[in-house]
Amino acid sequence: MAIEVTGGVLVNERGTVVTYRQKCEKCGYVYDYNKTTIVPAYSTRSARNFTCPECGNYQEVSMRHYK
Ligand SMILES: [Zn+2]
């Protein structure tokens, strides 16, 4: 299985535990610290949305588990 991340970059995945960094899809800004969340198998999880400190874009964050 693999994880597709919207509004973030995948750092690591171990089963359903996903480590990622928030990323602004508009300007490409990436936070310099990791966040971890659980993504249930074969489903989509919304993570915490954020406002980009660089360009002010309101970025939605979600993760999708797929085969
Ligand atoms: Zn931005």
N, CA, C, O and the ligand as a Tripos MOL2 file, in Angstrom:
@<TRIPOS>MOLECULE
protein
  269   267    68     0     0
PROTEIN
NO_CHARGES

@<TRIPOS>ATOM
      1 N           0.8390   -1.1930    0.0000 N.3       1 MET1
      2 CA          0.0000    0.0000    0.0000 C.3       1 MET1
      3 C           0.8750    1.2440    0.0000 C.2       1 MET1
      4 O           2.0370    1.2110    0.4050 O.2       1 MET1
      5 N           0.3110    2.3000   -0.4460 N.am      2 ALA2
      6 CA          1.0560    3.5540   -0.4890 C.3       2 ALA2
      7 C           0.1430    4.6780   -0.0160 C.2       2 ALA2
      8 O          -1.0770    4.5380    0.0650 O.2       2 ALA2
      9 N           0.7690    5.7600    0.2820 N.am      3 ILE3
     10 CA          0.0330    6.9130    0.7900 C.3       3 ILE3
     11 C           0.1920    8.0800   -0.1790 C.2       3 ILE3
     12 O           1.2920    8.3810   -0.6440 O.2       3 ILE3
     13 N          -0.9160    8.7170   -0.4660 N.am      4 GLU4
     14 CA         -0.8700    9.9270   -1.2730 C.3       4 GLU4
     15 C          -1.2300   11.0880   -0.3410 C.2       4 GLU4
     16 O          -2.2560   11.0570    0.3390 O.2       4 GLU4
     17 N          -0.3940   12.0860   -0.3220 N.am      5 VAL5
     18 CA         -0.6090   13.2080    0.5870 C.3       5 VAL5
     19 C          -0.9120   14.4850   -0.1910 C.2       5 VAL5
     20 O          -0.1830   14.8580   -1.1110 O.2       5 VAL5
     21 N          -1.9840   15.1350    0.1900 N.am      6 THR6
     22 CA         -2.2990   16.4460   -0.3670 C.3       6 THR6
     23 C          -1.9840   17.4720    0.7180 C.2       6 THR6
     24 O          -2.4400   17.3450    1.8540 O.2       6 THR6
     25 N          -1.2110   18.4750    0.3650 N.am      7 GLY7
     26 CA         -0.8530   19.4960    1.3470 C.3       7 GLY7
     27 C           0.2590   19.0410    2.2720 C.2       7 GLY7
     28 O           0.3930   19.5300    3.3930 O.2       7 GLY7
     29 N           1.0520   18.1030    1.7910 N.am      8 GLY8
     30 CA          2.1600   17.6340    2.6160 C.3       8 GLY8
     31 C           3.1200   16.7710    1.8210 C.2       8 GLY8
     32 O           2.8220   16.3490    0.7030 O.2       8 GLY8
     33 N           4.2580   16.5210    2.4040 N.am      9 VAL9
     34 CA          5.2220   15.6080    1.8020 C.3       9 VAL9
     35 C           5.3740   14.4190    2.7360 C.2       9 VAL9
     36 O           5.5040   14.5650    3.9510 O.2       9 VAL9
     37 N           5.3550   13.2590    2.1400 N.am     10 LEU10
     38 CA          5.4940   12.0410    2.9240 C.3      10 LEU10
     39 C           6.9480   11.8820    3.3820 C.2      10 LEU10
     40 O           7.8770   11.9530    2.5780 O.2      10 LEU10
     41 N           7.1220   11.6690    4.6740 N.am     11 VAL11
     42 CA          8.4660   11.4510    5.2090 C.3      11 VAL11
     43 C           8.6910    9.9680    5.4470 C.2      11 VAL11
     44 O           9.7320    9.4110    5.0950 O.2      11 VAL11
     45 N           7.6910    9.3430    6.0520 N.am     12 ASN12
     46 CA          7.8330    7.9300    6.3890 C.3      12 ASN12
     47 C           6.4550    7.3170    6.5950 C.2      12 ASN12
     48 O           5.5290    7.9980    7.0360 O.2      12 ASN12
     49 N           6.3210    6.0490    6.2820 N.am     13 GLU13
     50 CA          5.0750    5.3620    6.5970 C.3      13 GLU13
     51 C           5.4080    3.9840    7.1230 C.2      13 GLU13
     52 O           6.2640    3.2720    6.5980 O.2      13 GLU13
     53 N           4.6960    3.6390    8.1840 N.am     14 ARG14
     54 CA          4.8980    2.3260    8.7840 C.3      14 ARG14
     55 C           3.5090    1.7850    9.0730 C.2      14 ARG14
     56 O           2.9030    2.1150   10.0920 O.2      14 ARG14
     57 N           3.0140    0.9610    8.1800 N.am     15 GLY15
     58 CA          1.6400    0.4930    8.3240 C.3      15 GLY15
     59 C           0.6950    1.6620    8.1570 C.2      15 GLY15
     60 O           0.6650    2.3140    7.1130 O.2      15 GLY15
     61 N          -0.0730    1.9160    9.1930 N.am     16 THR16
     62 CA         -1.0370    3.0090    9.1020 C.3      16 THR16
     63 C          -0.5140    4.2870    9.7520 C.2      16 THR16
     64 O          -1.2150    5.2980    9.7890 O.2      16 THR16
     65 N           0.6970    4.2450   10.2570 N.am     17 VAL17
     66 CA          1.2830    5.4230   10.8960 C.3      17 VAL17
     67 C           2.0970    6.1930    9.8640 C.2      17 VAL17
     68 O           3.0770    5.6910    9.3130 O.2      17 VAL17
     69 N           1.6730    7.4010    9.6260 N.am     18 VAL18
     70 CA          2.2950    8.2040    8.5840 C.3      18 VAL18
     71 C           2.9680    9.4430    9.1510 C.2      18 VAL18
     72 O           2.3710   10.2010    9.9160 O.2      18 VAL18
     73 N           4.2190    9.6340    8.7620 N.am     19 THR19
     74 CA          4.9350   10.8400    9.1590 C.3      19 THR19
     75 C           5.0520   11.7310    7.9210 C.2      19 THR19
     76 O           5.4380   11.2750    6.8450 O.2      19 THR19
     77 N           4.7170   12.9890    8.0950 N.am     20 TYR20
     78 CA          4.7250   13.9040    6.9580 C.3      20 TYR20
     79 C           5.1150   15.2980    7.4040 C.2      20 TYR20
     80 O           5.1940   15.5920    8.5970 O.2      20 TYR20
     81 N           5.3550   16.1430    6.4270 N.am     21 ARG21
     82 CA          5.5830   17.5610    6.7070 C.3      21 ARG21
     83 C           4.5510   18.3410    5.9250 C.2      21 ARG21
     84 O           4.2740   18.0380    4.7650 O.2      21 ARG21
     85 N           3.9920   19.3360    6.5590 N.am     22 GLN22
     86 CA          2.9960   20.1500    5.8880 C.3      22 GLN22
     87 C           3.6630   20.9290    4.7580 C.2      22 GLN22
     88 O           4.7520   21.4820    4.9160 O.2      22 GLN22
     89 N           2.9900   20.9540    3.6330 N.am     23 LYS23
     90 CA          3.5370   21.6550    2.4810 C.3      23 LYS23
     91 C           2.4670   22.4900    1.8040 C.2      23 LYS23
     92 O           1.3460   22.0260    1.5970 O.2      23 LYS23
     93 N           2.8100   23.7080    1.4620 N.am     24 CYS24
     94 CA          1.9010   24.5870    0.7290 C.3      24 CYS24
     95 C           1.9550   24.1990   -0.7430 C.2      24 CYS24
     96 O           3.0170   24.2250   -1.3640 O.2      24 CYS24
     97 N           0.7880   23.8360   -1.2980 N.am     25 GLU25
     98 CA          0.7540   23.4060   -2.7030 C.3      25 GLU25
     99 C           0.8690   24.6030   -3.6390 C.2      25 GLU25
    100 O           1.1270   24.4380   -4.8310 O.2      25 GLU25
    101 N           0.6820   25.7850   -3.1120 N.am     26 LYS26
    102 CA          0.7140   26.9760   -3.9640 C.3      26 LYS26
    103 C           2.1370   27.4740   -4.1980 C.2      26 LYS26
    104 O           2.5280   27.7300   -5.3370 O.2      26 LYS26
    105 N           2.9160   27.6130   -3.1160 N.am     27 CYS27
    106 CA          4.2700   28.1640   -3.2860 C.3      27 CYS27
    107 C           5.3740   27.1450   -3.0040 C.2      27 CYS27
    108 O           6.5510   27.4150   -3.2420 O.2      27 CYS27
    109 N           4.9870   25.9780   -2.4980 N.am     28 GLY28
    110 CA          5.9830   24.9370   -2.2700 C.3      28 GLY28
    111 C           6.6720   24.9990   -0.9210 C.2      28 GLY28
    112 O           7.6060   24.2400   -0.6620 O.2      28 GLY28
    113 N           6.2190   25.8980   -0.0580 N.am     29 TYR29
    114 CA          6.8290   25.9890    1.2690 C.3      29 TYR29
    115 C           6.6050   24.7060    2.0650 C.2      29 TYR29
    116 O           5.4910   24.1870    2.1170 O.2      29 TYR29
    117 N           7.6630   24.2040    2.6810 N.am     30 VAL30
    118 CA          7.5680   22.9900    3.4940 C.3      30 VAL30
    119 C           8.0260   23.3040    4.9100 C.2      30 VAL30
    120 O           9.0820   23.9040    5.1150 O.2      30 VAL30
    121 N           7.2370   22.9000    5.8680 N.am     31 TYR31
    122 CA          7.6130   23.1020    7.2750 C.3      31 TYR31
    123 C           8.8470   22.2660    7.6050 C.2      31 TYR31
    124 O           9.0790   21.2210    6.9970 O.2      31 TYR31
    125 N           9.6270   22.7300    8.5620 N.am     32 ASP32
    126 CA         10.8660   22.0200    8.8650 C.3      32 ASP32
    127 C          10.7390   21.0650   10.0580 C.2      32 ASP32
    128 O          11.7310   20.7060   10.6920 O.2      32 ASP32
    129 N           9.5010   20.6650   10.3480 N.am     33 TYR33
    130 CA          9.3410   19.6360   11.3840 C.3      33 TYR33
    131 C           8.2970   18.6300   10.9340 C.2      33 TYR33
    132 O           7.4280   18.9310   10.1160 O.2      33 TYR33
    133 N           8.4000   17.4370   11.4830 N.am     34 ASN34
    134 CA          7.5130   16.3430   11.0880 C.3      34 ASN34
    135 C           6.2470   16.3110   11.9250 C.2      34 ASN34
    136 O           6.2230   16.7280   13.0830 O.2      34 ASN34
    137 N           5.2000   15.8030   11.2990 N.am     35 LYS35
    138 CA          3.9620   15.5280   12.0220 C.3      35 LYS35
    139 C           3.6180   14.0760   11.7450 C.2      35 LYS35
    140 O           3.9860   13.5210   10.7090 O.2      35 LYS35
    141 N           2.9130   13.4730   12.6800 N.am     36 THR36
    142 CA          2.5530   12.0670   12.5350 C.3      36 THR36
    143 C           1.0520   11.9130   12.6980 C.2      36 THR36
    144 O           0.4390   12.5630   13.5450 O.2      36 THR36
    145 N           0.4690   11.0540   11.8880 N.am     37 THR37
    146 CA         -0.9560   10.7790   12.0150 C.3      37 THR37
    147 C          -1.2140    9.3260   11.6410 C.2      37 THR37
    148 O          -0.3430    8.6340   11.1150 O.2      37 THR37
    149 N          -2.4180    8.8910   11.9230 N.am     38 ILE38
    150 CA         -2.8060    7.5290   11.5720 C.3      38 ILE38
    151 C          -3.7600    7.6050   10.3850 C.2      38 ILE38
    152 O          -4.7480    8.3380   10.4180 O.2      38 ILE38
    153 N          -3.4640    6.8600    9.3610 N.am     39 VAL39
    154 CA         -4.3630    6.7990    8.2080 C.3      39 VAL39
    155 C          -4.9000    5.3730    8.1230 C.2      39 VAL39
    156 O          -4.1540    4.4370    7.8320 O.2      39 VAL39
    157 N          -6.2000    5.2140    8.3780 N.am     40 PRO40
    158 CA         -6.7790    3.8640    8.3250 C.3      40 PRO40
    159 C          -6.6040    3.2640    6.9290 C.2      40 PRO40
    160 O          -6.6460    3.9830    5.9310 O.2      40 PRO40
    161 N          -6.4110    1.9740    6.8640 N.am     41 ALA41
    162 CA         -6.2010    1.3010    5.5890 C.3      41 ALA41
    163 C          -7.3480    1.5700    4.6240 C.2      41 ALA41
    164 O          -8.5160    1.5610    5.0130 O.2      41 ALA41
    165 N          -7.0070    1.8050    3.3810 N.am     42 TYR42
    166 CA         -7.9580    2.0130    2.2920 C.3      42 TYR42
    167 C          -8.9530    3.1300    2.5340 C.2      42 TYR42
    168 O         -10.0870    3.0660    2.0590 O.2      42 TYR42
    169 N          -8.5470    4.1380    3.2580 N.am     43 SER43
    170 CA         -9.4660    5.2490    3.4240 C.3      43 SER43
    171 C          -8.6980    6.5630    3.3930 C.2      43 SER43
    172 O          -7.4720    6.5930    3.2940 O.2      43 SER43
    173 N          -9.4470    7.6280    3.4800 N.am     44 THR44
    174 CA         -8.8530    8.9530    3.4130 C.3      44 THR44
    175 C          -8.9590    9.6140    4.7670 C.2      44 THR44
    176 O          -9.9750    9.4900    5.4510 O.2      44 THR44
    177 N          -7.9310   10.3030    5.1460 N.am     45 ARG45
    178 CA         -7.9740   10.9930    6.4200 C.3      45 ARG45
    179 C          -7.6360   12.4600    6.2010 C.2      45 ARG45
    180 O          -6.6850   12.8010    5.4980 O.2      45 ARG45
    181 N          -8.4280   13.3080    6.8120 N.am     46 SER46
    182 CA         -8.1130   14.7230    6.7750 C.3      46 SER46
    183 C          -7.2200   15.0390    7.9530 C.2      46 SER46
    184 O          -7.4780   14.6120    9.0780 O.2      46 SER46
    185 N          -6.1710   15.7890    7.6840 N.am     47 ALA47
    186 CA         -5.2930   16.1980    8.7630 C.3      47 ALA47
    187 C          -5.5300   17.6880    9.0040 C.2      47 ALA47
    188 O          -6.3900   18.3010    8.3710 O.2      47 ALA47
    189 N          -4.7830   18.2400    9.8950 N.am     48 ARG48
    190 CA         -4.9910   19.6350   10.2470 C.3      48 ARG48
    191 C          -4.6100   20.5780    9.1050 C.2      48 ARG48
    192 O          -3.4850   20.5470    8.6050 O.2      48 ARG48
    193 N          -5.5490   21.3970    8.7140 N.am     49 ASN49
    194 CA         -5.2660   22.3860    7.6780 C.3      49 ASN49
    195 C          -4.4180   23.4990    8.2660 C.2      49 ASN49
    196 O          -4.3640   23.6710    9.4840 O.2      49 ASN49
    197 N          -3.7630   24.2450    7.4110 N.am     50 PHE50
    198 CA         -2.9190   25.3210    7.9180 C.3      50 PHE50
    199 C          -2.8630   26.4800    6.9360 C.2      50 PHE50
    200 O          -3.2220   26.3430    5.7660 O.2      50 PHE50
    201 N          -2.4140   27.6060    7.4260 N.am     51 THR51
    202 CA         -2.2230   28.7640    6.5730 C.3      51 THR51
    203 C          -0.7280   28.9230    6.3490 C.2      51 THR51
    204 O           0.0450   28.9920    7.3040 O.2      51 THR51
    205 N          -0.3250   28.9810    5.0940 N.am     52 CYS52
    206 CA          1.0850   29.0820    4.7550 C.3      52 CYS52
    207 C           1.6870   30.3910    5.2700 C.2      52 CYS52
    208 O           1.1590   31.4690    4.9970 O.2      52 CYS52
    209 N           2.7860   30.2950    6.0100 N.am     53 PRO53
    210 CA          3.4280   31.5040    6.5400 C.3      53 PRO53
    211 C           4.1330   32.3120    5.4510 C.2      53 PRO53
    212 O           4.4740   33.4760    5.6610 O.2      53 PRO53
    213 N           4.3470   31.7010    4.3030 N.am     54 GLU54
    214 CA          5.0550   32.3840    3.2200 C.3      54 GLU54
    215 C           4.1200   33.1860    2.3180 C.2      54 GLU54
    216 O           4.3810   34.3520    2.0210 O.2      54 GLU54
    217 N           3.0380   32.5580    1.8880 N.am     55 CYS55
    218 CA          2.1630   33.2170    0.9140 C.3      55 CYS55
    219 C           0.7320   33.4180    1.3980 C.2      55 CYS55
    220 O          -0.0690   34.0500    0.7080 O.2      55 CYS55
    221 N           0.4000   32.8890    2.5750 N.am     56 GLY56
    222 CA         -0.9350   33.0960    3.1250 C.3      56 GLY56
    223 C          -1.9900   32.1680    2.5690 C.2      56 GLY56
    224 O          -3.1680   32.3020    2.9000 O.2      56 GLY56
    225 N          -1.5890   31.2300    1.7320 N.am     57 ASN57
    226 CA         -2.5320   30.2730    1.1670 C.3      57 ASN57
    227 C          -3.1070   29.3750    2.2640 C.2      57 ASN57
    228 O          -2.3690   28.8700    3.1110 O.2      57 ASN57
    229 N          -4.4430   29.1790    2.2430 N.am     58 TYR58
    230 CA         -5.0410   28.2550    3.2030 C.3      58 TYR58
    231 C          -4.9970   26.8710    2.5930 C.2      58 TYR58
    232 O          -5.6930   26.5800    1.6200 O.2      58 TYR58
    233 N          -4.1860   26.0370    3.1660 N.am     59 GLN59
    234 CA         -3.9290   24.7170    2.5940 C.3      59 GLN59
    235 C          -4.6730   23.6170    3.3340 C.2      59 GLN59
    236 O          -4.5470   23.4760    4.5500 O.2      59 GLN59
    237 N          -5.4450   22.8440    2.5910 N.am     60 GLU60
    238 CA         -6.1010   21.6980    3.1950 C.3      60 GLU60
    239 C          -5.1600   20.5100    3.1150 C.2      60 GLU60
    240 O          -4.4210   20.3460    2.1440 O.2      60 GLU60
    241 N          -5.1990   19.6880    4.1480 N.am     61 VAL61
    242 CA         -4.3030   18.5410    4.2110 C.3      61 VAL61
    243 C          -5.1300   17.2670    4.3020 C.2      61 VAL61
    244 O          -5.9990   17.1410    5.1650 O.2      61 VAL61
    245 N          -4.8550   16.3310    3.4130 N.am     62 SER62
    246 CA         -5.5180   15.0410    3.5120 C.3      62 SER62
    247 C          -4.5900   13.9450    3.0170 C.2      62 SER62
    248 O          -3.6760   14.1820    2.2270 O.2      62 SER62
    249 N          -4.8480   12.7570    3.4980 N.am     63 MET63
    250 CA         -4.0220   11.6180    3.1260 C.3      63 MET63
    251 C          -4.8960   10.4820    2.6590 C.2      63 MET63
    252 O          -5.9600   10.2220    3.2210 O.2      63 MET63
    253 N          -4.4410    9.8170    1.6360 N.am     64 ARG64
    254 CA         -5.2390    8.7260    1.0830 C.3      64 ARG64
    255 C          -4.3830    7.4750    1.0040 C.2      64 ARG64
    256 O          -3.2580    7.4910    0.5040 O.2      64 ARG64
    257 N          -4.9390    6.4130    1.5030 N.am     65 HIS65
    258 CA         -4.2660    5.1240    1.4940 C.3      65 HIS65
    259 C          -4.7470    4.3840    0.2600 C.2      65 HIS65
    260 O          -5.9540    4.2170    0.0810 O.2      65 HIS65
    261 N          -3.8840    3.9590   -0.5530 N.am     66 TYR66
    262 CA         -4.3290    3.1730   -1.7160 C.3      66 TYR66
    263 C          -3.3910    2.0190   -1.9610 C.2      66 TYR66
    264 O          -2.2730    1.9750   -1.4470 O.2      66 TYR66
    265 N          -3.8740    1.0840   -2.7590 N.am     67 LYS67
    266 CA         -3.1130   -0.1230   -3.0210 C.3      67 LYS67
    267 C          -2.1070    0.1200   -4.1390 C.2      67 LYS67
    268 O          -1.3640   -0.7890   -4.5090 O.2      67 LYS67
    269 ZN          2.5950   29.1210    0.3500 Zn       68 ZN68
@<TRIPOS>BOND
     1     1     2 1
     2     2     3 1
     3     3     4 2
     4     3     5 am
     5     5     6 1
     6     6     7 1
     7     7     8 2
     8     7     9 am
     9     9    10 1
    10    10    11 1
    11    11    12 2
    12    11    13 am
    13    13    14 1
    14    14    15 1
    15    15    16 2
    16    15    17 am
    17    17    18 1
    18    18    19 1
    19    19    20 2
    20    19    21 am
    21    21    22 1
    22    22    23 1
    23    23    24 2
    24    23    25 am
    25    25    26 1
    26    26    27 1
    27    27    28 2
    28    27    29 am
    29    29    30 1
    30    30    31 1
    31    31    32 2
    32    31    33 am
    33    33    34 1
    34    34    35 1
    35    35    36 2
    36    35    37 am
    37    37    38 1
    38    38    39 1
    39    39    40 2
    40    39    41 am
    41    41    42 1
    42    42    43 1
    43    43    44 2
    44    43    45 am
    45    45    46 1
    46    46    47 1
    47    47    48 2
    48    47    49 am
    49    49    50 1
    50    50    51 1
    51    51    52 2
    52    51    53 am
    53    53    54 1
    54    54    55 1
    55    55    56 2
    56    55    57 am
    57    57    58 1
    58    58    59 1
    59    59    60 2
    60    59    61 am
    61    61    62 1
    62    62    63 1
    63    63    64 2
    64    63    65 am
    65    65    66 1
    66    66    67 1
    67    67    68 2
    68    67    69 am
    69    69    70 1
    70    70    71 1
    71    71    72 2
    72    71    73 am
    73    73    74 1
    74    74    75 1
    75    75    76 2
    76    75    77 am
    77    77    78 1
    78    78    79 1
    79    79    80 2
    80    79    81 am
    81    81    82 1
    82    82    83 1
    83    83    84 2
    84    83    85 am
    85    85    86 1
    86    86    87 1
    87    87    88 2
    88    87    89 am
    89    89    90 1
    90    90    91 1
    91    91    92 2
    92    91    93 am
    93    93    94 1
    94    94    95 1
    95    95    96 2
    96    95    97 am
    97    97    98 1
    98    98    99 1
    99    99   100 2
   100    99   101 am
   101   101   102 1
   102   102   103 1
   103   103   104 2
   104   103   105 am
   105   105   106 1
   106   106   107 1
   107   107   108 2
   108   107   109 am
   109   109   110 1
   110   110   111 1
   111   111   112 2
   112   111   113 am
   113   113   114 1
   114   114   115 1
   115   115   116 2
   116   115   117 am
   117   117   118 1
   118   118   119 1
   119   119   120 2
   120   119   121 am
   121   121   122 1
   122   122   123 1
   123   123   124 2
   124   123   125 am
   125   125   126 1
   126   126   127 1
   127   127   128 2
   128   127   129 am
   129   129   130 1
   130   130   131 1
   131   131   132 2
   132   131   133 am
   133   133   134 1
   134   134   135 1
   135   135   136 2
   136   135   137 am
   137   137   138 1
   138   138   139 1
   139   139   140 2
   140   139   141 am
   141   141   142 1
   142   142   143 1
   143   143   144 2
   144   143   145 am
   145   145   146 1
   146   146   147 1
   147   147   148 2
   148   147   149 am
   149   149   150 1
   150   150   151 1
   151   151   152 2
   152   151   153 am
   153   153   154 1
   154   154   155 1
   155   155   156 2
   156   155   157 am
   157   157   158 1
   158   158   159 1
   159   159   160 2
   160   159   161 am
   161   161   162 1
   162   162   163 1
   163   163   164 2
   164   163   165 am
   165   165   166 1
   166   166   167 1
   167   167   168 2
   168   167   169 am
   169   169   170 1
   170   170   171 1
   171   171   172 2
   172   171   173 am
   173   173   174 1
   174   174   175 1
   175   175   176 2
   176   175   177 am
   177   177   178 1
   178   178   179 1
   179   179   180 2
   180   179   181 am
   181   181   182 1
   182   182   183 1
   183   183   184 2
   184   183   185 am
   185   185   186 1
   186   186   187 1
   187   187   188 2
   188   187   189 am
   189   189   190 1
   190   190   191 1
   191   191   192 2
   192   191   193 am
   193   193   194 1
   194   194   195 1
   195   195   196 2
   196   195   197 am
   197   197   198 1
   198   198   199 1
   199   199   200 2
   200   199   201 am
   201   201   202 1
   202   202   203 1
   203   203   204 2
   204   203   205 am
   205   205   206 1
   206   206   207 1
   207   207   208 2
   208   207   209 am
   209   209   210 1
   210   210   211 1
   211   211   212 2
   212   211   213 am
   213   213   214 1
   214   214   215 1
   215   215   216 2
   216   215   217 am
   217   217   218 1
   218   218   219 1
   219   219   220 2
   220   219   221 am
   221   221   222 1
   222   222   223 1
   223   223   224 2
   224   223   225 am
   225   225   226 1
   226   226   227 1
   227   227   228 2
   228   227   229 am
   229   229   230 1
   230   230   231 1
   231   231   232 2
   232   231   233 am
   233   233   234 1
   234   234   235 1
   235   235   236 2
   236   235   237 am
   237   237   238 1
   238   238   239 1
   239   239   240 2
   240   239   241 am
   241   241   242 1
   242   242   243 1
   243   243   244 2
   244   243   245 am
   245   245   246 1
   246   246   247 1
   247   247   248 2
   248   247   249 am
   249   249   250 1
   250   250   251 1
   251   251   252 2
   252   251   253 am
   253   253   254 1
   254   254   255 1
   255   255   256 2
   256   255   257 am
   257   257   258 1
   258   258   259 1
   259   259   260 2
   260   259   261 am
   261   261   262 1
   262   262   263 1
   263   263   264 2
   264   263   265 am
   265   265   266 1
   266   266   267 1
   267   267   268 2
@<TRIPOS>SUBSTRUCTURE
     1 MET1         2 RESIDUE 1 A MET
     2 ALA2         6 RESIDUE 1 A ALA
     3 ILE3        10 RESIDUE 1 A ILE
     4 GLU4        14 RESIDUE 1 A GLU
     5 VAL5        18 RESIDUE 1 A VAL
     6 THR6        22 RESIDUE 1 A THR
     7 GLY7        26 RESIDUE 1 A GLY
     8 GLY8        30 RESIDUE 1 A GLY
     9 VAL9        34 RESIDUE 1 A VAL
    10 LEU10       38 RESIDUE 1 A LEU
    11 VAL11       42 RESIDUE 1 A VAL
    12 ASN12       46 RESIDUE 1 A ASN
    13 GLU13       50 RESIDUE 1 A GLU
    14 ARG14       54 RESIDUE 1 A ARG
    15 GLY15       58 RESIDUE 1 A GLY
    16 THR16       62 RESIDUE 1 A THR
    17 VAL17       66 RESIDUE 1 A VAL
    18 VAL18       70 RESIDUE 1 A VAL
    19 THR19       74 RESIDUE 1 A THR
    20 TYR20       78 RESIDUE 1 A TYR
    21 ARG21       82 RESIDUE 1 A ARG
    22 GLN22       86 RESIDUE 1 A GLN
    23 LYS23       90 RESIDUE 1 A LYS
    24 CYS24       94 RESIDUE 1 A CYS
    25 GLU25       98 RESIDUE 1 A GLU
    26 LYS26      102 RESIDUE 1 A LYS
    27 CYS27      106 RESIDUE 1 A CYS
    28 GLY28      110 RESIDUE 1 A GLY
    29 TYR29      114 RESIDUE 1 A TYR
    30 VAL30      118 RESIDUE 1 A VAL
    31 TYR31      122 RESIDUE 1 A TYR
    32 ASP32      126 RESIDUE 1 A ASP
    33 TYR33      130 RESIDUE 1 A TYR
    34 ASN34      134 RESIDUE 1 A ASN
    35 LYS35      138 RESIDUE 1 A LYS
    36 THR36      142 RESIDUE 1 A THR
    37 THR37      146 RESIDUE 1 A THR
    38 ILE38      150 RESIDUE 1 A ILE
    39 VAL39      154 RESIDUE 1 A VAL
    40 PRO40      158 RESIDUE 1 A PRO
    41 ALA41      162 RESIDUE 1 A ALA
    42 TYR42      166 RESIDUE 1 A TYR
    43 SER43      170 RESIDUE 1 A SER
    44 THR44      174 RESIDUE 1 A THR
    45 ARG45      178 RESIDUE 1 A ARG
    46 SER46      182 RESIDUE 1 A SER
    47 ALA47      186 RESIDUE 1 A ALA
    48 ARG48      190 RESIDUE 1 A ARG
    49 ASN49      194 RESIDUE 1 A ASN
    50 PHE50      198 RESIDUE 1 A PHE
    51 THR51      202 RESIDUE 1 A THR
    52 CYS52      206 RESIDUE 1 A CYS
    53 PRO53      210 RESIDUE 1 A PRO
    54 GLU54      214 RESIDUE 1 A GLU
    55 CYS55      218 RESIDUE 1 A CYS
    56 GLY56      222 RESIDUE 1 A GLY
    57 ASN57      226 RESIDUE 1 A ASN
    58 TYR58      230 RESIDUE 1 A TYR
    59 GLN59      234 RESIDUE 1 A GLN
    60 GLU60      238 RESIDUE 1 A GLU
    61 VAL61      242 RESIDUE 1 A VAL
    62 SER62      246 RESIDUE 1 A SER
    63 MET63      250 RESIDUE 1 A MET
    64 ARG64      254 RESIDUE 1 A ARG
    65 HIS65      258 RESIDUE 1 A HIS
    66 TYR66      262 RESIDUE 1 A TYR
    67 LYS67      266 RESIDUE 1 A LYS
    68 ZN68       269 GROUP 0 **** ****
